[in-house]
């Protein structure tokens, strides 16, 4: 696996996209928790601030590092990231076999009837099958992207997504999906500008799913 940056930028040259490195893990976890809860931040809401990143960041860093990229702030620090997989079904299997045993050592499984906000997060954590819907069959890749607030609006999100789509296309994924809150009009407008289109999904709840061909990246 090639762990070299995508661009050989000198330090302090300004933000640029590069491959994820093991030393970026804490920064990625920090960005994940700080942008959780619809962007309001999730610090102090759960028994540990690692809970949300352990669901939405950790498994991708551990199982799919070849598709993990960060926005380097120019001084070697991650200021944003895009993570995901080229094959959601295979990722779910790996999550259950390799990631879930680690989680069982850190967290108790959720109760049969979730009550608290943490219970609801644990339901998601212990049920990776939630990531797959029949409608995703033709869109096997999926991604998660987050940026620090001070790095938004400068084209970095577009650069991260384009890099990720090229990465999963090289692994054979023809199309990618992602989820966004239906009420998040700013995010929906952002993805629309990048060519993502809505996908009709049954029982989507408060979410909206979007898809995009990797060939157009």
N, C-alpha and C positions, 0 to 999 in steps of 0.2 A: 504494500500500500504506500502511495506517495503522500508523505505528510508535509511536503514543502508548501509554502504559501502560493496562492494562485498568481500573485504578482510579487516580484522581488522589490518591494518598496523599502527604502531606508526608514529608520525610525524617525518619528516626527514629520513624516511626509504628508500627513493628513489621513483621514479615514480611508480604509480600503478593505475589500473582502478577501479573506484568506481561509484556509482550512482550519477547522477546530484542532486544538492541541490539548493534551491532558491538563496542562496548567491553566486552561480557560474554564475548567469546571466550576470553580467557585463563583466566577463572574457570571457565567450563564445561569447558575442557580439563583444568584442575587437578582439578575434582571427578570427571571421568571417569576419570582415571588413579588417583586416590586411592580410588575405589570399585571398581576393576578386580580381576580375579582373585578372584571370589566375595567381594568386600568386603575382601580382605586388602591391597589396594593394589598398584599395579604399578610404582612408581618404582624405577628402577635395574635392572629385569628385562630390558630390551631395549636396542637400540643407541641409542634415543632415547625419552624419556618421551612424545613426541608420537605414537608408533606406535599405541597403543590408541585415543586420541582421534581420530586420523586415520581410523580405521575406523568407530568408533561414534558420533562427535560431529561432526567436521568436515564430512562430506558433507551432513548435514542442515542445519547452519548456513549452508552455502554455497548449497545447492540448494533448500531448503524453509524459509527463514527465517520465512515467514508462519505456519508451524505450530510455531515454536520459542518457548517461554515459560520464564521463570526465576522462581524464588522470590527476591525482593528481600529482603535482610535488614533493610531499613528505613533503610539508609544508602547505598543505591545499589549494593551489591555482590550478586552472584548467589551464593546459598547452596544452590541446587538447580536442576534444570531438567527439562523434558520436551521431547523432540524427536521428529520422525517425519514421516510422509507420509500423505496421503489415498489415494495410489495407488501401491502397491508396484511394480507392473510399470513404470509410467512413471518412478518413482524409479530403478529399476535401469538403465533406458536412459540417464537423465541422468547417473547415476554413471559409467557406462562412457564416455559421450561427453565429459563435462566434468570429472569428478573424477579418474578414473583417469589421464589424461595428467599431471596435477599430481603424482600419487603416483609415476609412473614416473621423474620427475625427482628424487625423494627416496629411493626404495627400489629395490633390485634385486628382480626377480621371484623367487618361491620356487623351489627346486630341484624336479626331477621327483619326487623322493622326500623329503618333508619329514622333517627329523631333529630340529631344535631347536625350542624353544617359539616362537622368533621365526619360524622357517620356517612353523609352523602358523598364526601370526597373518597372515603374508604370504599364505598360501593364501586366507584369508578376505578379505583386502584386495583381492587381484587377481581374485576371483571373486564379484562382487556377485550373481550369479544364485542364490547360496546362500540369499538372503533370500526366495525365492519357492518355495512348495510348491503342488502342485495343490489341497491342502485349504484354501489361503488364498483361493481364487477368490471366495468369498462374503464375505470379510473383508479387503477390499483395503487398509485403513489399517494401519499398525503404529507402535509407539512405543518409545522408550527413556526411562527416568526414573531420575534419581539425585539423592540429597540428602546433604548433609553430615550426619555422625552426630549433631551437636548440634541438628539441625532435624527429626529424626524423631520420630514419635509424637505430633505436635501437630495432625494433620489437614492438613498442607501437601501431603503426597503425594496425598491425595484431591483437594485443590483443583487441583493441577497436572493430574491426569488428567482431571478434569471439564472443565477449560478446554481441554485438547487435544481431547477428544472432541467438544466443541461446535465447535471450530475445523475439524476434518476433516468433521464433519457438514455444515457450511456449504459445503464443497467437494464434497458429494455422496456421501461415504463412509457407507454404511449400517452397517458393522460394522468392528471393529478387532481385530487380534491382537497378541500379544506373547509373548515367550519367557522362561522362568524355569527355573532349575536344579531338577530334580525333588527334589533333596535339601534345597532351601531351603524348609523348612516355614514359616518366618516369613513369607516373601514370598508363598507360596501362600495362607496364611491371610489376609494383607492383601488380596490380590486377590479372594479369595472373599467377603470382607466388602463389597467394592465391586461385587459382582455378576458378576465374570468367571467363565466356566465353561470346563472343559477341552475341548480340541479333539483328536480322535484324528488323529494324524499318523504316517504310516509312517516308519520309520527316524529317529525323533526323537533317538536316542542318549540322552545324560544329560539332555536338555532336556524340558520340558513346555510345551505351547503352550496359551494361554488366549485366549478371544474374548469380546467384549462389543458389544452394539448401541450405536451412537452415539445412537440416539433416546432412550435412557434416561438420558443424561447430564444 
